[in-house]
Amino acid sequence: MTDAISIERTLTQDEFLRFAALSGDDNAIHVSPEFAARTRFGRTVAHGVFLLSILRGLADQLLPGARQISQKAMFPAPTYAGDQMVFTATVSGRNEHGVEITMSAVRRADEMITCEALAVFAP
């Protein structure tokens, strides 16, 4: 069994728009470049749950079909449309309570972590 998996993706504004349509979260910071340009971010940012969805997909490749029982996540920096990102999921622990997977999204340009999470899956 593999203990780590990574992928590189460049997220697009079109993906932000499609995720907003699917989730119903059409907050202007995600979908309106004009609005976002006037915020402290200066441009649109990814939905946090969109980033977590990509990471959850990686976790499923490590533990196919496993049931996730908990997750903690932080978003220390924004992920912008056009950012080249590295998404990684790593098995970081195993015990009688489950399998822990550490996950992160890192912006390639400056190595900034934009999302970090710890998820526990049923044993």
N, C-alpha and C positions, 0 to 999 in steps of 0.2 A: 504494500500500500504506500502511496506517495504521501509525504508529510507536509509538502508545500506546493503551491501552484501560483503562478503570476501570469498576468496578461497586460498588454499595453493597449490603450484605447485613447483616441482623441474624441472627446464628447462634443456634440454639435448643438447649435441652437435648435435645429429641427428635432433632435432627441428630447431636449427640454420641453418643447411644445407638445410632442407626442406623449411624454410622460405626464404633463399637465392635463392633457385631454383624458388619459386613462385614469389618473388618480383623482381628478377634480380639483387639484391644488393648482389654481391658475394665478397665484400671487404674482404681481407684476415684477418682482425681483427676478423671477424665473423666466417670464415670457415676454417682457417688454424691454427691448434694448434702450428705447427712449427714456422710459422711467428709470431703469437701472443706471443709466449714465448720470443721473442726478443724485444718486445715492453714494454713500461712502465706498461702495464696491466699484463704482464706475462702469460696470457692465453686468450682464446677467450671470447668475450663479446657479449651479445645479441644485436640484432638490436633494436634501440629505438622504431621503428614502430611496431615491434613484441610485445614489452611490452604494447604499447598503444592499440594494437589490442585485447590483453587479457582484458585490462581495459575497452575497448569499449564494449566487450561482457558482462561484468558485468553491465555496465550502461544500456545496453539493457534489462537486467533482471529487473532493477529498473523502467525503462520507456519503456515497450515493444512497438516497432514500432515508437518511437519518432525520429524526424528529428534533427540531430545535426547541429547547426548553427555556432559554433565556438569552438576553443580549443587552450589552451596555455599549453605548456609542457616544463619541464626541466628534465635533467638527471644528477643529482649531483654526482652520483657514478656509477661504472659499475655493470652490472649483468653478472655473469660468468656462464658457463655451470656447472651444478652440484649444484648451489646455491638453497637452499630451500627458496622459496619466499612466501610472503603473499601479495596478490593483493586485494585492497579494493576500492569500489566506494560508495560514500555517497552523498545523496541529501543535499546540503549545503545552498540552497536558492531558493526561488520562487518569481517571480514578473511578471509584465506585459510583460517583455522582454523574459521570459522563465524560465526554471528550470536549476539551476546550480548544477553540480555534481563534487565533488572533488574526485580525484582518486590518488592512490599511489601504488607503488610496493616497498616492504620493504624486505631486506635480513634478514631472520630469525636469522642467527648466530650472527649478531652484531647490528640488528635493524637499519641498514643504509638504508635510502631512496635512491633508485636507479632511480626512476621515479616518478614525481609528475605532475599532470595535473589538469586543471580546464576546464570543457566542459559546454557549454550552449546548451540546447535543446529547440526547438520551444514549446511554451505553448500549 
